[in-house]
Amino acid sequence: MSVSAVIVNYNAGPALLASIGALLDYPGQLAVCVVDNQSTDDSLAQLQQAFGADPRLTIIRNQENAGFARGVNQVALQSAADYVLVLNPDCVLEPGALEQLVGALQADAQAAVAGPWVCDSDGTVQSGTWRRFPDPWSSLMTFSGLHRLSARAPSLEGVNAPQSEPPPDVIRVEAVSGACMLVRREAGAAVGFLDEDYGMHCEDLDLMYRLQQGGYHCLLVPQARATHAGGISSSSRPFWVHRQKHLGMQRYFRKFQAKDLAFPARWIVNAGIWVHYLLTLPAVLVRKFARKA
């Protein structure tokens, strides 16, 4: 089974090399394409020096920052591979992980996406590894922190499924981490892969939701492991990323849920998204100055 991997790069630095290096250990048929969105660091120069001689690697240099979704689609919509791996430049697959993901999709013809167990660099599982599709209530529970009480009151469940230890085997879930997702190319192409009207964030949930509407489902493959540093590419423009995250939430809501709600409820949800934006903006400012320090 052939795999076409696409990594959208923007100033990822040494993290990009670690991600590519781990990926090139895959023993199967593999093509790796790095789509660079006008990086200003030396990540591409480092990449060329380290892996430029490997014929499996291709680099596309965009003349503008085309955004994440458009960058992925540049490769995914042209691919003839069996599977398309969408991988963040700061996400490193452990040995054998890609084989596990491919095997899971081969074993389940109705599965369109497979994702690994994703951890921080210290081994802590990331909250987005196993997700539910967001709706106004679960999003409110997540934003408010009330989801922490869901073990006692299941009605307070948030978007991210409670998790500490990986399940013993492959399980069917609503959504997996967008930092690393293996997509059945035929299914992804049928829905046009990523919606390019998202700037950054929520385009992965949008894809998985549309695939579910088409009769497919997602798999969490705990035997496949990945380490995701997170935030490396966005650290140079945190306020832009923060705004795009909330614009993504708003687009997802308007696209899939707003039509089922009366006007007052739609207004409240939209207002809630931007209240959350304002309330969390100071934390972005603190992290920005902490990095400089």
Summary of the structure (lengths in Angstrom):
residues: 293
radius of gyration: 18.7
end to end distance: 47.2
largest distance: 58.7
contacts: 972
relative contact order: 0.15
helix: 43%
strand: 21%
